Amino acid sequence: MIIGGLALAVLALHLATNGLYGFHRDELYYLDSARRLAWGFVDYPPLTPAIARLSELIFGTNVWGLRLWPSLAGALLVVLAAQIAHELGGGRNARILAAIGAAASPVLLGANWLFETVTFDQVTWLVCLWLTARLLKTGDRRLWLALGAAAGIGLETKYTIVALIAGLGVGIVLTPLRRDLRSPWPWLGLGIALLTVLPNLIWQLANGWPSIAYTLNHHAAQSGDFAPATFLSDQIALIGPLAIGVWLAGWWWLFSGRRRALGVAALVVFLIYLLAGKGYYIGPLHPLLLSAGACALEAWTRRRAGWLRPVTAIALVLQAGVLLPIALPIVPEAVMARSTLASIRTDFADTIGWQDLVAEVATVYRDLPAPRRSSAVLLADNYGEAGAINTYGPALRLPTAVSGELTYYYWRPATLDGPVISVGLDPAFLATLFDGCAQVATVSNSYGLQNQEAGVPIVVCSAPRLPLNELWPHLKSFQ
């Protein structure tokens, strides 16, 4: 009852706040991907765009409707955290504390107000961890089939789950769970996972494995950001400083008894992303460690220091309250845009100005002579710009925008003969590909917020210098 109430409280909090800001640049990309469903995309698998397509069918192009899905996922994560605590040997107090930890988790609250792969990735990770914990507790080898299905769905959600699969593999080999490898069940589960992800693998093969190219390029471009010290400091912000003690207790609990396979898996994941990842990549591990820590705390305080459990719960809730303005959009948009919040949490800033950008492009488009307007192409530098034009542009009678970034590269125009209106691309670079280029406007927003799009140029070019087949590869960007 208490756990269900906490899940509903998280859902209510998200539903009350998730429509206060406009679409995020990533959400605009997912919406465009939803309009062109396929078995794969350059930088993510197909499940999240499919959910976005379902959302558009039900709610239309609506911020609140799109973000309903991560809101529901956020509530589910609270329940899953409590279930993991149960499978790890926790009693009622541990389950409640685990649910409180998940409900008050900065990383979960911060992720689940936006419609992104991160949200659904968290769900698939926790389902896999819950099934593994149950397998370790019960020894029921049929659970390998469910674990394989969950891992397969995870691979169709976000590729970062590969680290968890690797961690579980190491945990199986290094612990008594390896005995199960002599039975057919783990291999049947592996087969289910491979069959689930097979359509995406076929798409990757047919398109030259673009997701691998993107991953390598992305990692090389941001290699300076992958510093262990930064990664560790990020964890303090993501779990909250007051939760560190519970988190560390969770590590101890996982490495004791029959739970060692999960402890090894968590350690492998942590090390992988410590050396080659971003801080939020291991966000789904935090509920596992907090749930394990809740079990440890319950065991340690069963006969002494019972006051420590309610004090810990109160501390987690108070911490969430302090961090809430950073985690969720509870501050009005106009106030946020003129405060330091926009620089502290760039996700907030990335929801500002898209309709202003599209209106400015529409003004430039309408200023073209009518005969040239019919053949004009709107060329965006990045997916946020292209997604915004394709979301808000139809109401202003704008043509579909194209881009060379990520999956947009595969959605190239059928022809490119007439004038080009470019958004965000460097005028000097455009002059190498097109004739008659001139900057005619600069993107701004109604708040004067200096976000990623503020100040980018809008350029009009008269005609391409190269045929489309030769020109288009120059615009390709898989970073």
Beta strands, then each sheet from edge to edge (+ up, - down):
strand 1: 377-380
strand 2: 401-403
strand 3: 420-423
strand 4: 434-435
strand 5: 438-442
strand 6: 457-461
strand 7: 463-464
sheet 1: 2+ 1+ 3+ 6- 5+
sheet 2: 4+ 7-
end
